[in-house]
Amino acid sequence: MKRLFLTLIFAAAGAALLVSLGLWQLQRLEWKRDILERIETTIAGPAAPLPATPDPETQKYQPVDLQGTIGEGELHVLVSVKRVGAGYRIIAPFTTEDGRTILLDRGFVATEDMAANRQTGAAHVTGNLHWPDDRNGSTPDNDVEGNIWFARDIEQMARVLGTEPVLVIVRAEDPTPPGVTPLPVDTSGIPNDHLQYAITWLSLAAIWLIMTAVYVLRMRKGKEG
């Protein structure tokens, strides 16, 4: 009897822990959904002029409307696009009407089209301020000499192109540059796996209880036998 009692206590404690983890993940799911909704609202909000001193904490994803000139010279950031394949993000210097020069992420060019000349000069750009976090522990160092970049390191790119360390990701560029496909910011790259985690923990709780029930039944049958 004592053995049965201890088994049930152990089973109840384990199930309670697993259920609590599952419920916590459901709470995190709602929290993440709220964050993603706020980001999407910001991305799609009204465009504004370029802030005097852009703040990565409060103005990330801020839509901007810019008139100016796309300069010569560009950086190539290696990237892969689903159903298209490998290519490069094109980062170019952009000088606004009031004389500020910033970084402009114009979008994607497929590897086979890299040799083509990109349209530069006067342009009207709408886009979003962004401070991307492309680098992780396995990201190689950028090959600055070979102009093959593996991460959009804003400070380093700004030094190479002689711009402010400010990056705008293009949503639309007028006139439209042939062969360049904008890769505007969105929330698709922000993971939200909390529902899967919740299902995993709650499933483990159910399995835990089922295994306990099977064990108890076998234990009782053994005693009756």
PyMOL commands that place a pseudoatom at each C-alpha (Angstrom):
pseudoatom trace, name=CA, resn=MET, resi=1, chain=A, elem=C, hetatm=0, pos=[0.000, 0.000, 0.000]
pseudoatom trace, name=CA, resn=LYS, resi=2, chain=A, elem=C, hetatm=0, pos=[2.850, 2.331, 0.874]
pseudoatom trace, name=CA, resn=ARG, resi=3, chain=A, elem=C, hetatm=0, pos=[4.462, 1.639, -2.497]
pseudoatom trace, name=CA, resn=LEU, resi=4, chain=A, elem=C, hetatm=0, pos=[1.222, 2.486, -4.304]
pseudoatom trace, name=CA, resn=PHE, resi=5, chain=A, elem=C, hetatm=0, pos=[0.857, 5.691, -2.301]
pseudoatom trace, name=CA, resn=LEU, resi=6, chain=A, elem=C, hetatm=0, pos=[4.403, 6.802, -3.139]
pseudoatom trace, name=CA, resn=THR, resi=7, chain=A, elem=C, hetatm=0, pos=[3.887, 5.976, -6.811]
pseudoatom trace, name=CA, resn=LEU, resi=8, chain=A, elem=C, hetatm=0, pos=[0.747, 8.118, -6.953]
pseudoatom trace, name=CA, resn=ILE, resi=9, chain=A, elem=C, hetatm=0, pos=[2.463, 11.018, -5.175]
pseudoatom trace, name=CA, resn=PHE, resi=10, chain=A, elem=C, hetatm=0, pos=[5.393, 10.826, -7.580]
pseudoatom trace, name=CA, resn=ALA, resi=11, chain=A, elem=C, hetatm=0, pos=[3.038, 10.652, -10.576]
pseudoatom trace, name=CA, resn=ALA, resi=12, chain=A, elem=C, hetatm=0, pos=[0.966, 13.598, -9.382]
pseudoatom trace, name=CA, resn=ALA, resi=13, chain=A, elem=C, hetatm=0, pos=[4.071, 15.734, -8.765]
pseudoatom trace, name=CA, resn=GLY, resi=14, chain=A, elem=C, hetatm=0, pos=[5.537, 14.936, -12.192]
pseudoatom trace, name=CA, resn=ALA, resi=15, chain=A, elem=C, hetatm=0, pos=[2.255, 15.569, -14.007]
pseudoatom trace, name=CA, resn=ALA, resi=16, chain=A, elem=C, hetatm=0, pos=[1.744, 18.848, -12.129]
pseudoatom trace, name=CA, resn=LEU, resi=17, chain=A, elem=C, hetatm=0, pos=[5.228, 20.019, -13.150]
pseudoatom trace, name=CA, resn=LEU, resi=18, chain=A, elem=C, hetatm=0, pos=[4.692, 19.110, -16.811]
pseudoatom trace, name=CA, resn=VAL, resi=19, chain=A, elem=C, hetatm=0, pos=[1.237, 20.727, -16.896]
pseudoatom trace, name=CA, resn=SER, resi=20, chain=A, elem=C, hetatm=0, pos=[2.607, 23.896, -15.291]
pseudoatom trace, name=CA, resn=LEU, resi=21, chain=A, elem=C, hetatm=0, pos=[5.312, 24.073, -17.965]
pseudoatom trace, name=CA, resn=GLY, resi=22, chain=A, elem=C, hetatm=0, pos=[2.670, 23.630, -20.663]
pseudoatom trace, name=CA, resn=LEU, resi=23, chain=A, elem=C, hetatm=0, pos=[0.497, 26.396, -19.206]
pseudoatom trace, name=CA, resn=TRP, resi=24, chain=A, elem=C, hetatm=0, pos=[3.524, 28.664, -18.899]
pseudoatom trace, name=CA, resn=GLN, resi=25, chain=A, elem=C, hetatm=0, pos=[4.250, 28.148, -22.594]
pseudoatom trace, name=CA, resn=LEU, resi=26, chain=A, elem=C, hetatm=0, pos=[0.644, 29.074, -23.412]
pseudoatom trace, name=CA, resn=GLN, resi=27, chain=A, elem=C, hetatm=0, pos=[1.138, 32.310, -21.481]
pseudoatom trace, name=CA, resn=ARG, resi=28, chain=A, elem=C, hetatm=0, pos=[4.348, 32.915, -23.415]
pseudoatom trace, name=CA, resn=LEU, resi=29, chain=A, elem=C, hetatm=0, pos=[2.414, 32.256, -26.632]
pseudoatom trace, name=CA, resn=GLU, resi=30, chain=A, elem=C, hetatm=0, pos=[0.010, 35.100, -25.860]
pseudoatom trace, name=CA, resn=TRP, resi=31, chain=A, elem=C, hetatm=0, pos=[2.924, 37.332, -24.895]
pseudoatom trace, name=CA, resn=LYS, resi=32, chain=A, elem=C, hetatm=0, pos=[4.741, 36.624, -28.181]
pseudoatom trace, name=CA, resn=ARG, resi=33, chain=A, elem=C, hetatm=0, pos=[1.562, 37.120, -30.221]
pseudoatom trace, name=CA, resn=ASP, resi=34, chain=A, elem=C, hetatm=0, pos=[1.120, 40.528, -28.609]
pseudoatom trace, name=CA, resn=ILE, resi=35, chain=A, elem=C, hetatm=0, pos=[4.705, 41.468, -29.469]
pseudoatom trace, name=CA, resn=LEU, resi=36, chain=A, elem=C, hetatm=0, pos=[4.321, 40.312, -33.089]
pseudoatom trace, name=CA, resn=GLU, resi=37, chain=A, elem=C, hetatm=0, pos=[1.061, 42.223, -33.445]
pseudoatom trace, name=CA, resn=ARG, resi=38, chain=A, elem=C, hetatm=0, pos=[2.717, 45.406, -32.180]
pseudoatom trace, name=CA, resn=ILE, resi=39, chain=A, elem=C, hetatm=0, pos=[5.651, 44.918, -34.558]
pseudoatom trace, name=CA, resn=GLU, resi=40, chain=A, elem=C, hetatm=0, pos=[3.326, 44.376, -37.522]
pseudoatom trace, name=CA, resn=THR, resi=41, chain=A, elem=C, hetatm=0, pos=[1.370, 47.495, -36.561]
pseudoatom trace, name=CA, resn=THR, resi=42, chain=A, elem=C, hetatm=0, pos=[4.614, 49.474, -36.430]
pseudoatom trace, name=CA, resn=ILE, resi=43, chain=A, elem=C, hetatm=0, pos=[5.841, 48.130, -39.778]
pseudoatom trace, name=CA, resn=ALA, resi=44, chain=A, elem=C, hetatm=0, pos=[2.592, 49.046, -41.518]
pseudoatom trace, name=CA, resn=GLY, resi=45, chain=A, elem=C, hetatm=0, pos=[2.242, 52.419, -39.780]
pseudoatom trace, name=CA, resn=PRO, resi=46, chain=A, elem=C, hetatm=0, pos=[2.476, 55.840, -41.431]
pseudoatom trace, name=CA, resn=ALA, resi=47, chain=A, elem=C, hetatm=0, pos=[5.852, 56.741, -42.902]
pseudoatom trace, name=CA, resn=ALA, resi=48, chain=A, elem=C, hetatm=0, pos=[7.798, 59.611, -41.369]
pseudoatom trace, name=CA, resn=PRO, resi=49, chain=A, elem=C, hetatm=0, pos=[10.951, 61.563, -42.240]
pseudoatom trace, name=CA, resn=LEU, resi=50, chain=A, elem=C, hetatm=0, pos=[14.257, 60.092, -41.157]
pseudoatom trace, name=CA, resn=PRO, resi=51, chain=A, elem=C, hetatm=0, pos=[14.745, 60.803, -37.422]
pseudoatom trace, name=CA, resn=ALA, resi=52, chain=A, elem=C, hetatm=0, pos=[17.669, 63.061, -36.498]
pseudoatom trace, name=CA, resn=THR, resi=53, chain=A, elem=C, hetatm=0, pos=[19.126, 60.415, -34.187]
pseudoatom trace, name=CA, resn=PRO, resi=54, chain=A, elem=C, hetatm=0, pos=[17.488, 57.046, -34.857]
pseudoatom trace, name=CA, resn=ASP, resi=55, chain=A, elem=C, hetatm=0, pos=[17.107, 54.941, -31.721]
pseudoatom trace, name=CA, resn=PRO, resi=56, chain=A, elem=C, hetatm=0, pos=[17.280, 51.136, -32.134]
pseudoatom trace, name=CA, resn=GLU, resi=57, chain=A, elem=C, hetatm=0, pos=[15.242, 50.595, -28.979]
pseudoatom trace, name=CA, resn=THR, resi=58, chain=A, elem=C, hetatm=0, pos=[12.246, 52.807, -29.782]
pseudoatom trace, name=CA, resn=GLN, resi=59, chain=A, elem=C, hetatm=0, pos=[12.389, 53.201, -33.572]
pseudoatom trace, name=CA, resn=LYS, resi=60, chain=A, elem=C, hetatm=0, pos=[13.143, 49.697, -34.801]
pseudoatom trace, name=CA, resn=TYR, resi=61, chain=A, elem=C, hetatm=0, pos=[10.831, 48.972, -37.776]
pseudoatom trace, name=CA, resn=GLN, resi=62, chain=A, elem=C, hetatm=0, pos=[9.800, 52.675, -37.956]
pseudoatom trace, name=CA, resn=PRO, resi=63, chain=A, elem=C, hetatm=0, pos=[8.494, 53.390, -41.497]
pseudoatom trace, name=CA, resn=VAL, resi=64, chain=A, elem=C, hetatm=0, pos=[10.309, 56.220, -43.285]
pseudoatom trace, name=CA, resn=ASP, resi=65, chain=A, elem=C, hetatm=0, pos=[9.768, 58.153, -46.506]
pseudoatom trace, name=CA, resn=LEU, resi=66, chain=A, elem=C, hetatm=0, pos=[12.951, 59.394, -48.193]
pseudoatom trace, name=CA, resn=GLN, resi=67, chain=A, elem=C, hetatm=0, pos=[13.846, 61.522, -51.189]
pseudoatom trace, name=CA, resn=GLY, resi=68, chain=A, elem=C, hetatm=0, pos=[17.455, 61.542, -52.258]
pseudoatom trace, name=CA, resn=THR, resi=69, chain=A, elem=C, hetatm=0, pos=[20.162, 59.921, -54.320]
pseudoatom trace, name=CA, resn=ILE, resi=70, chain=A, elem=C, hetatm=0, pos=[21.447, 56.339, -54.433]
pseudoatom trace, name=CA, resn=GLY, resi=71, chain=A, elem=C, hetatm=0, pos=[25.213, 56.526, -54.729]
pseudoatom trace, name=CA, resn=GLU, resi=72, chain=A, elem=C, hetatm=0, pos=[27.773, 54.404, -56.510]
pseudoatom trace, name=CA, resn=GLY, resi=73, chain=A, elem=C, hetatm=0, pos=[29.310, 51.421, -54.758]
pseudoatom trace, name=CA, resn=GLU, resi=74, chain=A, elem=C, hetatm=0, pos=[27.438, 48.627, -53.054]
pseudoatom trace, name=CA, resn=LEU, resi=75, chain=A, elem=C, hetatm=0, pos=[27.969, 45.814, -50.599]
pseudoatom trace, name=CA, resn=HIS, resi=76, chain=A, elem=C, hetatm=0, pos=[26.828, 42.245, -51.225]
pseudoatom trace, name=CA, resn=VAL, resi=77, chain=A, elem=C, hetatm=0, pos=[25.332, 40.286, -48.323]
pseudoatom trace, name=CA, resn=LEU, resi=78, chain=A, elem=C, hetatm=0, pos=[24.968, 36.561, -49.016]
pseudoatom trace, name=CA, resn=VAL, resi=79, chain=A, elem=C, hetatm=0, pos=[21.380, 35.380, -48.554]
pseudoatom trace, name=CA, resn=SER, resi=80, chain=A, elem=C, hetatm=0, pos=[19.027, 32.655, -49.751]
pseudoatom trace, name=CA, resn=VAL, resi=81, chain=A, elem=C, hetatm=0, pos=[15.398, 33.215, -50.707]
pseudoatom trace, name=CA, resn=LYS, resi=82, chain=A, elem=C, hetatm=0, pos=[12.838, 30.418, -50.637]
pseudoatom trace, name=CA, resn=ARG, resi=83, chain=A, elem=C, hetatm=0, pos=[11.871, 29.032, -54.054]
pseudoatom trace, name=CA, resn=VAL, resi=84, chain=A, elem=C, hetatm=0, pos=[14.483, 31.303, -55.671]
pseudoatom trace, name=CA, resn=GLY, resi=85, chain=A, elem=C, hetatm=0, pos=[17.841, 30.212, -54.310]
pseudoatom trace, name=CA, resn=ALA, resi=86, chain=A, elem=C, hetatm=0, pos=[21.076, 31.934, -53.448]
pseudoatom trace, name=CA, resn=GLY, resi=87, chain=A, elem=C, hetatm=0, pos=[21.837, 35.557, -54.102]
pseudoatom trace, name=CA, resn=TYR, resi=88, chain=A, elem=C, hetatm=0, pos=[22.790, 38.771, -52.375]
pseudoatom trace, name=CA, resn=ARG, resi=89, chain=A, elem=C, hetatm=0, pos=[21.198, 41.663, -50.561]
pseudoatom trace, name=CA, resn=ILE, resi=90, chain=A, elem=C, hetatm=0, pos=[22.385, 44.891, -52.136]
pseudoatom trace, name=CA, resn=ILE, resi=91, chain=A, elem=C, hetatm=0, pos=[23.441, 47.534, -49.610]
pseudoatom trace, name=CA, resn=ALA, resi=92, chain=A, elem=C, hetatm=0, pos=[24.083, 50.959, -51.137]
pseudoatom trace, name=CA, resn=PRO, resi=93, chain=A, elem=C, hetatm=0, pos=[24.790, 54.468, -49.854]
pseudoatom trace, name=CA, resn=PHE, resi=94, chain=A, elem=C, hetatm=0, pos=[21.789, 56.797, -49.954]
pseudoatom trace, name=CA, resn=THR, resi=95, chain=A, elem=C, hetatm=0, pos=[22.100, 60.564, -49.545]
pseudoatom trace, name=CA, resn=THR, resi=96, chain=A, elem=C, hetatm=0, pos=[18.940, 62.343, -48.436]
pseudoatom trace, name=CA, resn=GLU, resi=97, chain=A, elem=C, hetatm=0, pos=[17.838, 65.768, -49.652]
pseudoatom trace, name=CA, resn=ASP, resi=98, chain=A, elem=C, hetatm=0, pos=[19.205, 67.348, -46.475]
pseudoatom trace, name=CA, resn=GLY, resi=99, chain=A, elem=C, hetatm=0, pos=[22.657, 65.842, -47.038]
pseudoatom trace, name=CA, resn=ARG, resi=100, chain=A, elem=C, hetatm=0, pos=[22.685, 62.831, -44.720]
pseudoatom trace, name=CA, resn=THR, resi=101, chain=A, elem=C, hetatm=0, pos=[24.155, 59.619, -46.112]
pseudoatom trace, name=CA, resn=ILE, resi=102, chain=A, elem=C, hetatm=0, pos=[22.804, 56.333, -44.764]
pseudoatom trace, name=CA, resn=LEU, resi=103, chain=A, elem=C, hetatm=0, pos=[22.786, 52.647, -45.679]
pseudoatom trace, name=CA, resn=LEU, resi=104, chain=A, elem=C, hetatm=0, pos=[20.024, 51.407, -47.972]
pseudoatom trace, name=CA, resn=ASP, resi=105, chain=A, elem=C, hetatm=0, pos=[19.113, 47.711, -48.211]
pseudoatom trace, name=CA, resn=ARG, resi=106, chain=A, elem=C, hetatm=0, pos=[17.689, 47.727, -51.740]
pseudoatom trace, name=CA, resn=GLY, resi=107, chain=A, elem=C, hetatm=0, pos=[16.735, 44.049, -51.802]
pseudoatom trace, name=CA, resn=PHE, resi=108, chain=A, elem=C, hetatm=0, pos=[17.666, 40.754, -53.425]
pseudoatom trace, name=CA, resn=VAL, resi=109, chain=A, elem=C, hetatm=0, pos=[19.597, 40.016, -56.599]
pseudoatom trace, name=CA, resn=ALA, resi=110, chain=A, elem=C, hetatm=0, pos=[20.049, 36.419, -57.772]
pseudoatom trace, name=CA, resn=THR, resi=111, chain=A, elem=C, hetatm=0, pos=[23.614, 35.180, -58.115]
pseudoatom trace, name=CA, resn=GLU, resi=112, chain=A, elem=C, hetatm=0, pos=[23.407, 34.945, -61.902]
pseudoatom trace, name=CA, resn=ASP, resi=113, chain=A, elem=C, hetatm=0, pos=[22.329, 38.604, -62.147]
pseudoatom trace, name=CA, resn=MET, resi=114, chain=A, elem=C, hetatm=0, pos=[25.080, 40.072, -59.970]
pseudoatom trace, name=CA, resn=ALA, resi=115, chain=A, elem=C, hetatm=0, pos=[27.147, 41.272, -62.955]
pseudoatom trace, name=CA, resn=ALA, resi=116, chain=A, elem=C, hetatm=0, pos=[24.385, 43.610, -64.150]
pseudoatom trace, name=CA, resn=ASN, resi=117, chain=A, elem=C, hetatm=0, pos=[24.707, 47.323, -63.444]
pseudoatom trace, name=CA, resn=ARG, resi=118, chain=A, elem=C, hetatm=0, pos=[22.280, 48.545, -60.795]
pseudoatom trace, name=CA, resn=GLN, resi=119, chain=A, elem=C, hetatm=0, pos=[20.298, 51.722, -61.359]
pseudoatom trace, name=CA, resn=THR, resi=120, chain=A, elem=C, hetatm=0, pos=[21.505, 54.603, -59.175]
pseudoatom trace, name=CA, resn=GLY, resi=121, chain=A, elem=C, hetatm=0, pos=[20.760, 58.328, -58.949]
pseudoatom trace, name=CA, resn=ALA, resi=122, chain=A, elem=C, hetatm=0, pos=[17.680, 60.199, -57.764]
pseudoatom trace, name=CA, resn=ALA, resi=123, chain=A, elem=C, hetatm=0, pos=[15.102, 57.999, -56.044]
pseudoatom trace, name=CA, resn=HIS, resi=124, chain=A, elem=C, hetatm=0, pos=[12.062, 58.062, -53.784]
pseudoatom trace, name=CA, resn=VAL, resi=125, chain=A, elem=C, hetatm=0, pos=[12.270, 55.347, -51.169]
pseudoatom trace, name=CA, resn=THR, resi=126, chain=A, elem=C, hetatm=0, pos=[9.804, 54.055, -48.616]
pseudoatom trace, name=CA, resn=GLY, resi=127, chain=A, elem=C, hetatm=0, pos=[11.075, 51.541, -46.100]
pseudoatom trace, name=CA, resn=ASN, resi=128, chain=A, elem=C, hetatm=0, pos=[11.722, 50.749, -42.475]
pseudoatom trace, name=CA, resn=LEU, resi=129, chain=A, elem=C, hetatm=0, pos=[14.528, 51.486, -40.078]
pseudoatom trace, name=CA, resn=HIS, resi=130, chain=A, elem=C, hetatm=0, pos=[16.117, 48.269, -38.926]
pseudoatom trace, name=CA, resn=TRP, resi=131, chain=A, elem=C, hetatm=0, pos=[18.964, 47.010, -36.788]
pseudoatom trace, name=CA, resn=PRO, resi=132, chain=A, elem=C, hetatm=0, pos=[19.226, 43.380, -37.982]
pseudoatom trace, name=CA, resn=ASP, resi=133, chain=A, elem=C, hetatm=0, pos=[20.814, 40.674, -35.894]
pseudoatom trace, name=CA, resn=ASP, resi=134, chain=A, elem=C, hetatm=0, pos=[22.216, 38.415, -38.609]
pseudoatom trace, name=CA, resn=ARG, resi=135, chain=A, elem=C, hetatm=0, pos=[25.232, 37.131, -36.732]
pseudoatom trace, name=CA, resn=ASN, resi=136, chain=A, elem=C, hetatm=0, pos=[25.476, 34.054, -34.526]
pseudoatom trace, name=CA, resn=GLY, resi=137, chain=A, elem=C, hetatm=0, pos=[28.309, 31.889, -33.267]
pseudoatom trace, name=CA, resn=SER, resi=138, chain=A, elem=C, hetatm=0, pos=[28.747, 30.117, -36.606]
pseudoatom trace, name=CA, resn=THR, resi=139, chain=A, elem=C, hetatm=0, pos=[28.628, 33.184, -38.876]
pseudoatom trace, name=CA, resn=PRO, resi=140, chain=A, elem=C, hetatm=0, pos=[31.948, 33.701, -40.715]
pseudoatom trace, name=CA, resn=ASP, resi=141, chain=A, elem=C, hetatm=0, pos=[33.720, 37.037, -40.706]
pseudoatom trace, name=CA, resn=ASN, resi=142, chain=A, elem=C, hetatm=0, pos=[32.747, 39.317, -43.572]
pseudoatom trace, name=CA, resn=ASP, resi=143, chain=A, elem=C, hetatm=0, pos=[35.075, 39.195, -46.567]
pseudoatom trace, name=CA, resn=VAL, resi=144, chain=A, elem=C, hetatm=0, pos=[35.359, 42.945, -46.986]
pseudoatom trace, name=CA, resn=GLU, resi=145, chain=A, elem=C, hetatm=0, pos=[38.085, 42.756, -49.638]
pseudoatom trace, name=CA, resn=GLY, resi=146, chain=A, elem=C, hetatm=0, pos=[36.102, 40.272, -51.718]
pseudoatom trace, name=CA, resn=ASN, resi=147, chain=A, elem=C, hetatm=0, pos=[32.828, 42.124, -51.021]
pseudoatom trace, name=CA, resn=ILE, resi=148, chain=A, elem=C, hetatm=0, pos=[31.073, 39.050, -49.705]
pseudoatom trace, name=CA, resn=TRP, resi=149, chain=A, elem=C, hetatm=0, pos=[29.289, 39.785, -46.465]
pseudoatom trace, name=CA, resn=PHE, resi=150, chain=A, elem=C, hetatm=0, pos=[27.713, 37.158, -44.235]
pseudoatom trace, name=CA, resn=ALA, resi=151, chain=A, elem=C, hetatm=0, pos=[25.961, 39.536, -41.839]
pseudoatom trace, name=CA, resn=ARG, resi=152, chain=A, elem=C, hetatm=0, pos=[24.653, 43.085, -42.021]
pseudoatom trace, name=CA, resn=ASP, resi=153, chain=A, elem=C, hetatm=0, pos=[27.058, 44.540, -39.465]
pseudoatom trace, name=CA, resn=ILE, resi=154, chain=A, elem=C, hetatm=0, pos=[25.863, 48.123, -39.617]
pseudoatom trace, name=CA, resn=GLU, resi=155, chain=A, elem=C, hetatm=0, pos=[28.869, 49.787, -38.017]
pseudoatom trace, name=CA, resn=GLN, resi=156, chain=A, elem=C, hetatm=0, pos=[31.296, 47.967, -40.323]
pseudoatom trace, name=CA, resn=MET, resi=157, chain=A, elem=C, hetatm=0, pos=[29.200, 48.583, -43.448]
pseudoatom trace, name=CA, resn=ALA, resi=158, chain=A, elem=C, hetatm=0, pos=[28.918, 52.270, -42.565]
pseudoatom trace, name=CA, resn=ARG, resi=159, chain=A, elem=C, hetatm=0, pos=[32.697, 52.576, -42.273]
pseudoatom trace, name=CA, resn=VAL, resi=160, chain=A, elem=C, hetatm=0, pos=[33.251, 50.906, -45.657]
pseudoatom trace, name=CA, resn=LEU, resi=161, chain=A, elem=C, hetatm=0, pos=[30.671, 53.040, -47.491]
pseudoatom trace, name=CA, resn=GLY, resi=162, chain=A, elem=C, hetatm=0, pos=[31.293, 56.225, -45.510]
pseudoatom trace, name=CA, resn=THR, resi=163, chain=A, elem=C, hetatm=0, pos=[27.752, 56.594, -44.177]
pseudoatom trace, name=CA, resn=GLU, resi=164, chain=A, elem=C, hetatm=0, pos=[25.962, 57.056, -40.898]
pseudoatom trace, name=CA, resn=PRO, resi=165, chain=A, elem=C, hetatm=0, pos=[25.420, 53.727, -39.063]
pseudoatom trace, name=CA, resn=VAL, resi=166, chain=A, elem=C, hetatm=0, pos=[21.741, 53.816, -40.001]
pseudoatom trace, name=CA, resn=LEU, resi=167, chain=A, elem=C, hetatm=0, pos=[20.039, 51.205, -42.192]
pseudoatom trace, name=CA, resn=VAL, resi=168, chain=A, elem=C, hetatm=0, pos=[16.738, 51.480, -44.065]
pseudoatom trace, name=CA, resn=ILE, resi=169, chain=A, elem=C, hetatm=0, pos=[15.218, 48.343, -45.598]
pseudoatom trace, name=CA, resn=VAL, resi=170, chain=A, elem=C, hetatm=0, pos=[13.422, 49.220, -48.840]
pseudoatom trace, name=CA, resn=ARG, resi=171, chain=A, elem=C, hetatm=0, pos=[9.732, 48.463, -49.241]
pseudoatom trace, name=CA, resn=ALA, resi=172, chain=A, elem=C, hetatm=0, pos=[9.390, 50.358, -52.490]
pseudoatom trace, name=CA, resn=GLU, resi=173, chain=A, elem=C, hetatm=0, pos=[11.842, 52.262, -54.655]
pseudoatom trace, name=CA, resn=ASP, resi=174, chain=A, elem=C, hetatm=0, pos=[10.862, 54.705, -57.412]
pseudoatom trace, name=CA, resn=PRO, resi=175, chain=A, elem=C, hetatm=0, pos=[12.027, 54.410, -60.118]
pseudoatom trace, name=CA, resn=THR, resi=176, chain=A, elem=C, hetatm=0, pos=[12.015, 50.638, -59.712]
pseudoatom trace, name=CA, resn=PRO, resi=177, chain=A, elem=C, hetatm=0, pos=[15.490, 49.175, -60.283]
pseudoatom trace, name=CA, resn=PRO, resi=178, chain=A, elem=C, hetatm=0, pos=[15.379, 46.280, -62.768]
pseudoatom trace, name=CA, resn=GLY, resi=179, chain=A, elem=C, hetatm=0, pos=[16.514, 42.955, -61.346]
pseudoatom trace, name=CA, resn=VAL, resi=180, chain=A, elem=C, hetatm=0, pos=[16.282, 43.979, -57.675]
pseudoatom trace, name=CA, resn=THR, resi=181, chain=A, elem=C, hetatm=0, pos=[13.514, 42.466, -55.533]
pseudoatom trace, name=CA, resn=PRO, resi=182, chain=A, elem=C, hetatm=0, pos=[12.832, 44.255, -52.233]
pseudoatom trace, name=CA, resn=LEU, resi=183, chain=A, elem=C, hetatm=0, pos=[13.006, 42.123, -49.101]
pseudoatom trace, name=CA, resn=PRO, resi=184, chain=A, elem=C, hetatm=0, pos=[10.963, 44.308, -46.731]
pseudoatom trace, name=CA, resn=VAL, resi=185, chain=A, elem=C, hetatm=0, pos=[10.981, 43.715, -43.001]
pseudoatom trace, name=CA, resn=ASP, resi=186, chain=A, elem=C, hetatm=0, pos=[8.240, 41.502, -41.575]
pseudoatom trace, name=CA, resn=THR, resi=187, chain=A, elem=C, hetatm=0, pos=[7.722, 39.174, -38.628]
pseudoatom trace, name=CA, resn=SER, resi=188, chain=A, elem=C, hetatm=0, pos=[8.331, 35.915, -40.517]
pseudoatom trace, name=CA, resn=GLY, resi=189, chain=A, elem=C, hetatm=0, pos=[11.855, 35.649, -39.151]
pseudoatom trace, name=CA, resn=ILE, resi=190, chain=A, elem=C, hetatm=0, pos=[10.804, 36.051, -35.526]
pseudoatom trace, name=CA, resn=PRO, resi=191, chain=A, elem=C, hetatm=0, pos=[10.259, 32.564, -34.044]
pseudoatom trace, name=CA, resn=ASN, resi=192, chain=A, elem=C, hetatm=0, pos=[7.068, 31.799, -32.160]
pseudoatom trace, name=CA, resn=ASP, resi=193, chain=A, elem=C, hetatm=0, pos=[7.320, 28.145, -31.144]
pseudoatom trace, name=CA, resn=HIS, resi=194, chain=A, elem=C, hetatm=0, pos=[5.503, 28.411, -27.833]
pseudoatom trace, name=CA, resn=LEU, resi=195, chain=A, elem=C, hetatm=0, pos=[2.418, 26.501, -29.035]
pseudoatom trace, name=CA, resn=GLN, resi=196, chain=A, elem=C, hetatm=0, pos=[4.576, 23.534, -30.066]
pseudoatom trace, name=CA, resn=TYR, resi=197, chain=A, elem=C, hetatm=0, pos=[6.370, 23.679, -26.714]
pseudoatom trace, name=CA, resn=ALA, resi=198, chain=A, elem=C, hetatm=0, pos=[3.042, 23.778, -24.857]
pseudoatom trace, name=CA, resn=ILE, resi=199, chain=A, elem=C, hetatm=0, pos=[1.733, 20.778, -26.794]
pseudoatom trace, name=CA, resn=THR, resi=200, chain=A, elem=C, hetatm=0, pos=[4.970, 18.910, -26.038]
pseudoatom trace, name=CA, resn=TRP, resi=201, chain=A, elem=C, hetatm=0, pos=[4.791, 19.522, -22.266]
pseudoatom trace, name=CA, resn=LEU, resi=202, chain=A, elem=C, hetatm=0, pos=[1.073, 18.719, -22.029]
pseudoatom trace, name=CA, resn=SER, resi=203, chain=A, elem=C, hetatm=0, pos=[1.557, 15.585, -24.129]
pseudoatom trace, name=CA, resn=LEU, resi=204, chain=A, elem=C, hetatm=0, pos=[4.355, 14.486, -21.823]
pseudoatom trace, name=CA, resn=ALA, resi=205, chain=A, elem=C, hetatm=0, pos=[2.034, 15.039, -18.857]
pseudoatom trace, name=CA, resn=ALA, resi=206, chain=A, elem=C, hetatm=0, pos=[-0.595, 12.805, -20.470]
pseudoatom trace, name=CA, resn=ILE, resi=207, chain=A, elem=C, hetatm=0, pos=[1.996, 10.126, -21.288]
pseudoatom trace, name=CA, resn=TRP, resi=208, chain=A, elem=C, hetatm=0, pos=[3.332, 10.341, -17.728]
pseudoatom trace, name=CA, resn=LEU, resi=209, chain=A, elem=C, hetatm=0, pos=[-0.143, 9.686, -16.286]
pseudoatom trace, name=CA, resn=ILE, resi=210, chain=A, elem=C, hetatm=0, pos=[-0.851, 6.857, -18.741]
pseudoatom trace, name=CA, resn=MET, resi=211, chain=A, elem=C, hetatm=0, pos=[2.440, 5.157, -17.898]
pseudoatom trace, name=CA, resn=THR, resi=212, chain=A, elem=C, hetatm=0, pos=[1.681, 5.549, -14.203]
pseudoatom trace, name=CA, resn=ALA, resi=213, chain=A, elem=C, hetatm=0, pos=[-1.755, 4.024, -14.657]
pseudoatom trace, name=CA, resn=VAL, resi=214, chain=A, elem=C, hetatm=0, pos=[-0.269, 1.069, -16.550]
pseudoatom trace, name=CA, resn=TYR, resi=215, chain=A, elem=C, hetatm=0, pos=[2.333, 0.605, -13.840]
pseudoatom trace, name=CA, resn=VAL, resi=216, chain=A, elem=C, hetatm=0, pos=[-0.282, 0.699, -11.055]
pseudoatom trace, name=CA, resn=LEU, resi=217, chain=A, elem=C, hetatm=0, pos=[-2.490, -1.801, -12.865]
pseudoatom trace, name=CA, resn=ARG, resi=218, chain=A, elem=C, hetatm=0, pos=[0.428, -4.193, -13.326]
pseudoatom trace, name=CA, resn=MET, resi=219, chain=A, elem=C, hetatm=0, pos=[1.386, -3.749, -9.695]
pseudoatom trace, name=CA, resn=ARG, resi=220, chain=A, elem=C, hetatm=0, pos=[-2.155, -4.595, -8.529]
pseudoatom trace, name=CA, resn=LYS, resi=221, chain=A, elem=C, hetatm=0, pos=[-2.375, -7.592, -10.849]
pseudoatom trace, name=CA, resn=GLY, resi=222, chain=A, elem=C, hetatm=0, pos=[0.919, -8.846, -9.490]
pseudoatom trace, name=CA, resn=LYS, resi=223, chain=A, elem=C, hetatm=0, pos=[-0.419, -8.635, -5.953]
pseudoatom trace, name=CA, resn=GLU, resi=224, chain=A, elem=C, hetatm=0, pos=[-3.673, -10.353, -6.898]
pseudoatom trace, name=CA, resn=GLY, resi=225, chain=A, elem=C, hetatm=0, pos=[-1.737, -13.097, -8.658]
for i in range(1, 225): cmd.bond("trace and resi %d" % i, "trace and resi %d" % (i + 1))
show_as sticks, trace
zoom trace
